[in-house]
Structures are given as C-alpha cells and as structure tokens.
C-alpha cells in the first residue's frame, strides 16, 4: 500500500502533466449543454471521453462542480472526513469555464 508521501508525489506528477485545455473544454461543454450534466452523472469518464477524448488518470476520478461547488456526481459519504476516519488527504486539480469546472480527485 502506498504511503501518503508516495500518493502525493504521484498526484503532483499527474497534476503537472494534466491536459487542462481538455478539462476546460469538458466544463464548457457541460455548461453550454445542461443535458450533458445528467449523462456526466451516470458515466463521468465515458462522457468526458466522448466530449473530447479526455482520459482520466489512473487513481483519479472526476466530477463537474457548479458555482456552489456542488459535485456531479456527488462525492461518496466520508470522503471529506468523518468521525470514524481520523486522517485523510485529498489531491484535486480543476479547470473551469465560467461557473463550472471539471474536478479531478485522488
């Protein structure tokens, strides 16, 4: 099992090499076509790939965040901490268009 340091090092390399242009295009496509949001909620990776060929980096997952920072699809309960989860870390990258962003998380 990787250590926290190893996870953060991997995440930093992914963030440094991410295609923020493609990420922004996805945010723009969903912003401009609200029907894509429901499709994205059902299949984030497939919808993103369909829009422009974006491939989610290994170990990451993606969301669309709106102006209120609401995630689509919603994050699993406890991801941002819980009483039974004493320690946790999270790595995020975002690229946005107007009030929407594509969020990559690990």
N, C-alpha and C positions, 0 to 999 in steps of 0.2 A: 504494500500500500504506500503510495507516495506521501511524503511529508508535506506540511504546509508550505515550506520553502520551495520544494520541488513544484508543487501546484502553482504557486505564484510565479515562479520562473517560467513555467510553461505558458501560463496565461499572459505574461508580459510579452513573450515572443509572438503569441497569436495576435495580441492587440497591436503590436508593432507592424505586423505584416498583413493585417486585415484590409480588405477592399472596401474602404469607407465610401467610395463612389457608388458601388453596387448596393451597399447598405442604405445609402441616402435615396437611391432610385426606388428601392422597395418601400421605404417610408412614404415617398412621394406618390407612388402608385396606389398605396392603400388610402392615403389622404384624399387623393383625387377620385377614387372609386370606392366608396364605402362598402359596396357589396363584397369587395375583396377581404374585408375585415372578418366576416363570418367564415370565409374559406380559410383564411390565415389561422383563425382559432382552431379549426378542425385539423389542419395539417400545416403547421408553420414552415417546416423545412421544404415540403413539397411546393407550397405556394411561393415561397421565396425563390426556389429554383425555377419555377415556371415563369416568374416575372422576368428574371434576367440571368439565370444560371448560377446564382449565388449558392455556394456550398458551405454549410455550417461547419466550422472547425470541430475536429474531434474533441469531445469532452465539453463542448458548449451546447447551449440550446438558445432559442431566440423567442422574442416577444415583439409586439408593437406596443409602444407606450404612447398614450394620448396626452393632451395638455394638462390633465390632472395626475399624470404619472400612473394611470391605471394600466395594468398589463393585460394584453390579449395574446395568447391565453393567459389566464390568471396563474400566478406562481403557486406551487404546491404549499399547503399549510406547513409552517415551521421552518421554511427556507430562510426567512429573515430572523430566525431565532425563536426559541420557545423556552418555557421554564425547564423542560427536560433536556434541553440542548445547551449546555453551558458555554461551549465555544463554537464559533463558526467563522468562516471567511467567505467572501464573495468577490469575484472579479467580473467587471462589466465593461463593455465597450458600447458606444452609442453613436449613431449618425442620424441626423434628423432633417426633416423638411417641414417648415412652418411649425405646427404644433404636434406633429407625430415624429416618432423616432423608432428605428429598429434597434433593439437592445440584444446584444449577445452576452450571455451569462455563463459563468463556470463556478 
